[in-house]
Amino acid sequence: MKKLKQAVKDTQDTVDEMLEMTGDTNSFLRIQLQGIRFNTAATLYMINAAEAAAARATAIKDAAINAL
C-alpha cells in the first residue's frame, strides 16, 4: 500500500506542476488535469479507508483471540 500511496502522491505532484504551467486558462488540458487531480485525491481517500478498515479488522481479530 505504501508504494501505491507514494505513486498516487507523485502523480498529484506532477499534475499540480502541470496545472501551474497552464495558468488561468480554461483549456481542455487544464480541465483534464483537474479531473486527474480529483481522481487521485479520491484514490488516496480510498487507500486510507482501506488501511483503516484493515486496522479495525486486525483489532477485532486480536480481541476475538484474546476472548478465547
ChimeraX commands (.cxc) that place a marker at each C-alpha (Angstrom):
marker #1 position 0.00,0.00,0.00 radius 0.5
marker #1 position 2.85,2.39,0.75 radius 0.5
marker #1 position 4.21,2.14,-2.80 radius 0.5
marker #1 position 0.76,2.69,-4.25 radius 0.5
marker #1 position 0.14,5.66,-1.97 radius 0.5
marker #1 position 3.50,7.17,-2.91 radius 0.5
marker #1 position 2.81,6.67,-6.62 radius 0.5
marker #1 position -0.52,8.47,-6.29 radius 0.5
marker #1 position 1.12,11.33,-4.38 radius 0.5
marker #1 position 3.83,11.59,-7.05 radius 0.5
marker #1 position 1.11,11.76,-9.70 radius 0.5
marker #1 position -0.62,14.52,-7.76 radius 0.5
marker #1 position 2.62,16.49,-7.55 radius 0.5
marker #1 position 3.17,16.14,-11.29 radius 0.5
marker #1 position -0.40,17.20,-12.06 radius 0.5
marker #1 position -0.08,20.18,-9.70 radius 0.5
marker #1 position 3.07,21.29,-11.53 radius 0.5
marker #1 position 1.32,20.96,-14.87 radius 0.5
marker #1 position -1.67,22.94,-13.58 radius 0.5
marker #1 position 0.67,25.73,-12.54 radius 0.5
marker #1 position 2.15,25.76,-16.04 radius 0.5
marker #1 position -1.27,26.07,-17.71 radius 0.5
marker #1 position -2.04,29.18,-15.67 radius 0.5
marker #1 position -5.57,30.54,-15.54 radius 0.5
marker #1 position -6.58,29.40,-19.00 radius 0.5
marker #1 position -9.72,27.37,-19.40 radius 0.5
marker #1 position -8.13,24.97,-21.83 radius 0.5
marker #1 position -9.14,21.39,-22.46 radius 0.5
marker #1 position -5.80,20.27,-20.98 radius 0.5
marker #1 position -6.43,22.15,-17.74 radius 0.5
marker #1 position -9.90,20.63,-17.40 radius 0.5
marker #1 position -8.45,17.16,-17.93 radius 0.5
marker #1 position -5.70,17.82,-15.38 radius 0.5
marker #1 position -8.27,18.96,-12.83 radius 0.5
marker #1 position -10.16,15.72,-13.40 radius 0.5
marker #1 position -7.00,13.70,-12.85 radius 0.5
marker #1 position -6.26,15.69,-9.69 radius 0.5
marker #1 position -9.75,14.97,-8.37 radius 0.5
marker #1 position -9.42,11.26,-9.16 radius 0.5
marker #1 position -6.04,10.98,-7.43 radius 0.5
marker #1 position -7.49,12.65,-4.33 radius 0.5
marker #1 position -10.36,10.16,-4.37 radius 0.5
marker #1 position -7.87,7.31,-4.78 radius 0.5
marker #1 position -5.89,8.46,-1.74 radius 0.5
marker #1 position -9.13,8.67,0.24 radius 0.5
marker #1 position -9.99,5.08,-0.72 radius 0.5
marker #1 position -6.49,3.84,0.16 radius 0.5
marker #1 position -6.72,5.49,3.58 radius 0.5
marker #1 position -10.17,3.99,4.14 radius 0.5
marker #1 position -8.88,0.53,3.22 radius 0.5
marker #1 position -5.96,0.89,5.63 radius 0.5
marker #1 position -8.33,1.98,8.40 radius 0.5
marker #1 position -10.65,-0.96,7.70 radius 0.5
marker #1 position -7.70,-3.36,7.80 radius 0.5
marker #1 position -6.60,-1.91,11.13 radius 0.5
marker #1 position -10.12,-2.33,12.55 radius 0.5
marker #1 position -10.30,-5.90,11.28 radius 0.5
marker #1 position -6.97,-6.69,12.91 radius 0.5
marker #1 position -8.14,-5.18,16.20 radius 0.5
marker #1 position -11.36,-7.23,16.09 radius 0.5
marker #1 position -9.40,-10.40,15.30 radius 0.5
marker #1 position -7.00,-9.74,18.18 radius 0.5
marker #1 position -9.90,-9.09,20.55 radius 0.5
marker #1 position -11.59,-12.31,19.48 radius 0.5
marker #1 position -8.39,-14.30,20.02 radius 0.5
marker #1 position -7.91,-12.76,23.46 radius 0.5
marker #1 position -11.53,-13.50,24.38 radius 0.5
marker #1 position -10.98,-17.20,23.77 radius 0.5
marker link #1:1,2 radius 0.2
marker link #1:2,3 radius 0.2
marker link #1:3,4 radius 0.2
marker link #1:4,5 radius 0.2
marker link #1:5,6 radius 0.2
marker link #1:6,7 radius 0.2
marker link #1:7,8 radius 0.2
marker link #1:8,9 radius 0.2
marker link #1:9,10 radius 0.2
marker link #1:10,11 radius 0.2
marker link #1:11,12 radius 0.2
marker link #1:12,13 radius 0.2
marker link #1:13,14 radius 0.2
marker link #1:14,15 radius 0.2
marker link #1:15,16 radius 0.2
marker link #1:16,17 radius 0.2
marker link #1:17,18 radius 0.2
marker link #1:18,19 radius 0.2
marker link #1:19,20 radius 0.2
marker link #1:20,21 radius 0.2
marker link #1:21,22 radius 0.2
marker link #1:22,23 radius 0.2
marker link #1:23,24 radius 0.2
marker link #1:24,25 radius 0.2
marker link #1:25,26 radius 0.2
marker link #1:26,27 radius 0.2
marker link #1:27,28 radius 0.2
marker link #1:28,29 radius 0.2
marker link #1:29,30 radius 0.2
marker link #1:30,31 radius 0.2
marker link #1:31,32 radius 0.2
marker link #1:32,33 radius 0.2
marker link #1:33,34 radius 0.2
marker link #1:34,35 radius 0.2
marker link #1:35,36 radius 0.2
marker link #1:36,37 radius 0.2
marker link #1:37,38 radius 0.2
marker link #1:38,39 radius 0.2
marker link #1:39,40 radius 0.2
marker link #1:40,41 radius 0.2
marker link #1:41,42 radius 0.2
marker link #1:42,43 radius 0.2
marker link #1:43,44 radius 0.2
marker link #1:44,45 radius 0.2
marker link #1:45,46 radius 0.2
marker link #1:46,47 radius 0.2
marker link #1:47,48 radius 0.2
marker link #1:48,49 radius 0.2
marker link #1:49,50 radius 0.2
marker link #1:50,51 radius 0.2
marker link #1:51,52 radius 0.2
marker link #1:52,53 radius 0.2
marker link #1:53,54 radius 0.2
marker link #1:54,55 radius 0.2
marker link #1:55,56 radius 0.2
marker link #1:56,57 radius 0.2
marker link #1:57,58 radius 0.2
marker link #1:58,59 radius 0.2
marker link #1:59,60 radius 0.2
marker link #1:60,61 radius 0.2
marker link #1:61,62 radius 0.2
marker link #1:62,63 radius 0.2
marker link #1:63,64 radius 0.2
marker link #1:64,65 radius 0.2
marker link #1:65,66 radius 0.2
marker link #1:66,67 radius 0.2
marker link #1:67,68 radius 0.2
view
